[in-house]
Amino acid sequence: MTDKYLILNADNFGISKDFNRAVLYAYEKGFLKSASLCATGEAFDNAVNEILPECQSLGFGIQLNLTDGQSLTRCHFLTDNNGKFNKGYFYLLINSKNKELLKQIENEFRAQIEKLMKFVKPNHIASLKYIHEIPEIFKLTLKLAKEYNIPYIRTHYEAFYTVAKFSKNLNLKYPRNILKLIISNHFAKTNKQLLKNTDIKTNDYIIGIEYSGMMDEQTVEQGLEALPDTPCITEVVIHPCKYNTNKTNSNVKEFMITQNRELENKIHGLGFEISNYKQL
């Protein structure tokens, strides 16, 4: 029995039918075992009615959302007059101590969790654009995880590493990703302290921030190689989409991660069992 677990998780499930079909294919034909479902996604109904019944062993989480698409509740701090989210991560960060805003966030999160729970009980909590990592919002997330008995909340601590392909470091995306990595690592330490003395658990590491938008088999393998050889839960976050006509699209490359049996063997060779939060 291993004490090292890798969770390859597909975010954006429910965002579109293309993402949904990619999750189904990656589950049936690849080694995907986990996905996060967005209750506000345009293809949520397709996900729960057509895809979810075909994925009985897939572990499902909820991908909370405050930044994209249509809200489920009235939350004027976060939306336009038509109820569409129109704020971003840094707005939430700057205003995260506003009590009225936090009340609206809690109501919206409740609505999203309860919508999903009509179809499946989530086994972990994640979020679109990592907005739940903001400590005041994380406190709300922890409160709701306890209330709805959701055993895991994703945290975002990623060990810094470099890949051999220098083009992944010499581009405009990489400096922005490094800034995100610094912020996420800082918040992860705070949030893991909040989880102490609770029954809610989290992953030890994440892979997918430093090379966000550039994820492929190489970034996964070298990210795992950079981790200490100790017991851990490591989540690799991808946004797979098989049906994009642009074959250089990052989502297509992330889909191909799920199909690479050589990578799967290397993951096992590093001592990891590929699993999901449902099985842990």
C-alpha positions as CSV (number, residue, x, y, z in Angstrom):
1,M,0.0,0.0,0.0
2,T,1.4,3.4,-1.1
3,D,1.4,6.5,1.1
4,K,1.9,8.8,-2.0
5,Y,-1.3,9.7,-3.9
6,L,-1.7,11.7,-7.1
7,I,-5.0,13.2,-8.0
8,L,-5.3,14.2,-11.7
9,N,-8.2,16.6,-11.5
10,A,-10.1,18.1,-14.4
11,D,-11.4,21.6,-13.6
12,N,-14.1,23.4,-15.7
13,F,-16.4,20.4,-15.8
14,G,-19.8,21.9,-16.6
15,I,-18.4,25.0,-18.3
16,S,-19.1,23.7,-21.8
17,K,-20.1,20.5,-23.6
18,D,-16.6,20.3,-25.1
19,F,-15.1,20.2,-21.6
20,N,-17.7,17.7,-20.6
21,R,-17.0,15.3,-23.4
22,A,-13.3,15.6,-22.7
23,V,-13.9,14.5,-19.1
24,L,-15.9,11.5,-20.2
25,Y,-13.3,10.5,-22.8
26,A,-10.4,11.0,-20.4
27,Y,-12.2,8.9,-17.8
28,E,-13.1,6.1,-20.2
29,K,-10.0,6.0,-22.4
30,G,-7.4,7.6,-20.1
31,F,-6.4,7.7,-16.4
32,L,-8.6,10.6,-15.2
33,K,-10.2,9.8,-11.9
34,S,-11.3,13.2,-10.6
35,A,-13.2,16.3,-11.8
36,S,-14.5,19.6,-10.3
37,L,-18.0,20.5,-11.5
38,C,-19.1,24.1,-11.8
39,A,-22.7,24.5,-10.8
40,T,-23.0,27.8,-12.7
41,G,-21.6,26.5,-15.9
42,E,-23.6,26.7,-19.1
43,A,-23.3,23.0,-19.6
44,F,-24.1,21.9,-16.1
45,D,-27.3,20.1,-17.1
46,N,-25.4,18.2,-19.8
47,A,-22.8,17.3,-17.2
48,V,-25.2,15.9,-14.6
49,N,-27.7,14.3,-16.9
50,E,-25.5,12.8,-19.7
51,I,-21.9,12.6,-18.5
52,L,-22.1,12.0,-14.8
53,P,-24.1,8.7,-15.1
54,E,-21.4,7.3,-17.3
55,C,-18.6,8.0,-14.8
56,Q,-19.6,6.0,-11.7
57,S,-16.1,5.7,-10.3
58,L,-15.1,9.3,-11.0
59,G,-14.5,11.5,-7.9
60,F,-16.5,14.7,-8.1
61,G,-15.8,18.0,-6.4
62,I,-17.5,21.4,-6.7
63,Q,-15.7,24.3,-8.4
64,L,-17.1,27.3,-6.7
65,N,-17.4,30.4,-8.9
66,L,-17.7,34.2,-8.3
67,T,-16.1,35.5,-11.5
68,D,-17.6,34.0,-14.7
69,G,-21.1,33.6,-16.1
70,Q,-24.4,33.9,-14.3
71,S,-24.9,33.9,-10.5
72,L,-27.5,31.8,-8.8
73,T,-28.4,34.4,-6.2
74,R,-28.8,38.1,-6.0
75,C,-25.3,39.4,-5.2
76,H,-25.0,43.0,-6.5
77,F,-21.4,43.3,-5.1
78,L,-20.3,40.7,-7.6
79,T,-22.6,41.1,-10.7
80,D,-24.1,43.5,-13.2
81,N,-27.8,44.3,-13.3
82,N,-28.4,41.1,-15.2
83,G,-26.9,38.9,-12.6
84,K,-23.7,38.2,-14.5
85,F,-20.4,38.1,-12.5
86,N,-18.3,41.1,-13.4
87,K,-15.6,41.1,-10.7
88,G,-12.2,39.4,-10.6
89,Y,-9.7,37.9,-8.2
90,F,-8.1,41.2,-7.0
91,Y,-11.5,42.8,-6.4
92,L,-12.3,39.9,-4.1
93,L,-8.9,40.1,-2.4
94,I,-9.1,43.9,-1.8
95,N,-12.7,43.7,-0.5
96,S,-12.5,40.4,1.3
97,K,-13.2,41.9,4.8
98,N,-16.4,43.6,3.6
99,K,-19.1,41.9,5.8
100,E,-21.9,42.5,3.3
101,L,-19.8,41.1,0.4
102,L,-18.9,38.0,2.5
103,K,-22.6,37.5,3.3
104,Q,-23.4,37.5,-0.4
105,I,-20.5,35.2,-1.2
106,E,-21.7,32.7,1.5
107,N,-25.3,32.8,0.0
108,E,-24.0,32.2,-3.5
109,F,-21.7,29.4,-2.4
110,R,-24.6,27.7,-0.5
111,A,-26.7,27.9,-3.6
112,Q,-24.0,26.4,-5.8
113,I,-23.3,23.5,-3.3
114,E,-27.0,22.7,-2.9
115,K,-27.6,22.7,-6.7
116,L,-24.8,20.2,-7.1
117,M,-25.9,18.0,-4.2
118,K,-29.2,17.4,-5.9
119,F,-27.2,15.2,-8.3
120,V,-24.0,14.1,-6.5
121,K,-22.3,14.6,-3.2
122,P,-19.0,16.5,-3.7
123,N,-15.9,15.0,-2.1
124,H,-13.8,18.1,-2.4
125,I,-14.1,21.9,-2.9
126,A,-12.1,23.8,-5.5
127,S,-12.9,27.1,-7.2
128,L,-12.7,28.9,-10.5
129,K,-9.6,31.1,-10.6
130,Y,-8.6,29.9,-7.1
131,I,-10.8,32.5,-5.5
132,H,-11.5,30.4,-2.4
133,E,-7.8,30.6,-1.4
134,I,-8.3,34.2,-0.2
135,P,-8.2,33.7,3.5
136,E,-11.5,35.4,4.4
137,I,-13.2,33.5,1.7
138,F,-11.4,30.3,2.7
139,K,-12.9,30.7,6.2
140,L,-16.4,30.7,4.6
141,T,-15.5,27.7,2.5
142,L,-14.3,25.8,5.6
143,K,-17.5,26.7,7.4
144,L,-19.6,25.3,4.5
145,A,-17.4,22.2,4.1
146,K,-18.1,21.3,7.7
147,E,-21.9,22.0,7.3
148,Y,-22.3,20.0,4.2
149,N,-19.8,17.3,5.2
150,I,-17.4,17.8,2.3
151,P,-14.2,16.1,3.5
152,Y,-11.5,17.9,1.4
153,I,-10.7,21.5,0.4
154,R,-8.1,22.2,-2.2
155,T,-5.1,24.4,-1.1
156,H,-2.6,25.7,-3.5
157,Y,1.0,25.1,-2.3
158,E,3.2,24.4,-5.3
159,A,6.9,23.6,-4.9
160,F,8.9,25.8,-7.3
161,Y,10.6,23.9,-10.1
162,T,11.9,24.4,-13.6
163,V,11.4,22.4,-16.8
164,A,14.0,21.7,-19.4
165,K,12.2,23.5,-22.2
166,F,13.3,27.1,-21.8
167,S,10.4,28.4,-23.9
168,K,8.1,27.7,-21.0
169,N,10.1,30.2,-18.9
170,L,10.8,32.9,-21.5
171,N,7.3,34.1,-22.3
172,L,4.8,36.6,-21.0
173,K,2.7,34.0,-19.2
174,Y,5.5,32.8,-16.9
175,P,6.1,36.1,-14.9
176,R,2.4,36.3,-14.2
177,N,2.3,32.7,-13.1
178,I,5.2,33.3,-10.7
179,L,3.3,36.1,-9.1
180,K,0.3,33.8,-8.8
181,L,2.5,31.1,-7.3
182,I,3.9,33.5,-4.6
183,I,0.4,34.6,-3.6
184,S,-1.0,31.1,-3.6
185,N,1.9,29.6,-1.6
186,H,1.5,32.4,1.0
187,F,-2.2,31.9,1.3
188,A,-1.8,28.1,1.4
189,K,0.3,28.3,4.6
190,T,-2.4,30.5,6.2
191,N,-5.2,28.3,5.1
192,K,-3.6,25.0,6.2
193,Q,-3.3,26.5,9.7
194,L,-7.1,27.2,9.6
195,L,-7.6,23.5,8.8
196,K,-5.7,22.3,11.9
197,N,-7.9,20.9,14.6
198,T,-10.8,20.3,12.1
199,D,-12.0,17.2,10.4
200,I,-11.5,18.8,7.0
201,K,-8.4,17.7,5.1
202,T,-6.5,19.0,2.1
203,N,-3.8,18.1,-0.4
204,D,-0.2,18.6,0.4
205,Y,1.0,19.9,-3.0
206,I,-0.5,21.2,-6.2
207,I,0.9,21.2,-9.7
208,G,-0.6,23.6,-12.3
209,I,0.1,27.2,-11.1
210,E,3.7,27.9,-12.2
211,Y,3.0,26.6,-15.7
212,S,-0.6,27.5,-16.0
213,G,-1.6,27.7,-19.6
214,M,1.5,25.6,-20.5
215,M,0.7,22.3,-18.8
216,D,1.8,19.1,-20.6
217,E,3.3,15.7,-19.8
218,Q,6.7,17.3,-19.2
219,T,5.5,19.8,-16.6
220,V,3.6,17.1,-14.8
221,E,6.5,14.7,-14.7
222,Q,9.2,17.3,-13.7
223,G,6.8,18.8,-11.1
224,L,6.4,15.4,-9.5
225,E,10.1,14.7,-9.6
226,A,10.8,18.0,-7.7
227,L,8.7,16.9,-4.7
228,P,10.3,15.2,-1.7
229,D,10.0,11.5,-1.5
230,T,7.6,11.5,1.5
231,P,4.0,10.6,2.1
232,C,1.8,13.2,0.4
233,I,-1.4,14.0,-1.6
234,T,-0.5,15.9,-4.7
235,E,-3.2,17.3,-7.0
236,V,-2.4,18.0,-10.6
237,V,-5.0,20.6,-11.9
238,I,-5.8,20.5,-15.7
239,H,-8.5,22.0,-17.9
240,P,-8.9,19.3,-20.6
241,C,-10.7,19.9,-23.8
242,K,-10.4,17.4,-26.6
243,Y,-12.6,19.0,-29.3
244,N,-10.9,22.4,-29.8
245,T,-10.0,22.8,-33.5
246,N,-6.8,24.6,-32.5
247,K,-4.4,21.7,-31.8
248,T,-1.9,24.0,-30.1
249,N,-4.5,25.1,-27.6
250,S,-3.4,24.6,-24.0
251,N,-6.6,22.8,-23.1
252,V,-6.0,20.2,-25.8
253,K,-2.4,19.6,-24.5
254,E,-3.9,19.2,-21.0
255,F,-6.3,16.6,-22.4
256,M,-3.4,14.7,-23.9
257,I,-1.9,14.4,-20.4
258,T,-4.8,12.0,-19.5
259,Q,-4.0,9.8,-22.5
260,N,-0.3,9.4,-22.1
261,R,0.3,5.9,-20.8
262,E,4.1,6.5,-20.6
263,L,3.4,9.3,-18.2
264,E,1.0,7.1,-16.2
265,N,3.8,4.5,-15.9
266,K,6.3,7.2,-14.8
267,I,3.8,8.4,-12.1
268,H,3.7,4.9,-10.8
269,G,7.4,4.7,-11.0
270,L,7.8,7.7,-8.7
271,G,5.7,5.8,-6.1
272,F,2.4,7.5,-6.6
273,E,-1.0,5.8,-6.7
274,I,-3.4,7.6,-9.0
275,S,-6.5,8.2,-7.0
276,N,-9.2,10.8,-6.1
277,Y,-10.6,12.4,-3.0
278,K,-13.5,9.9,-3.0
279,Q,-11.2,7.0,-2.6
280,L,-8.8,8.5,0.0
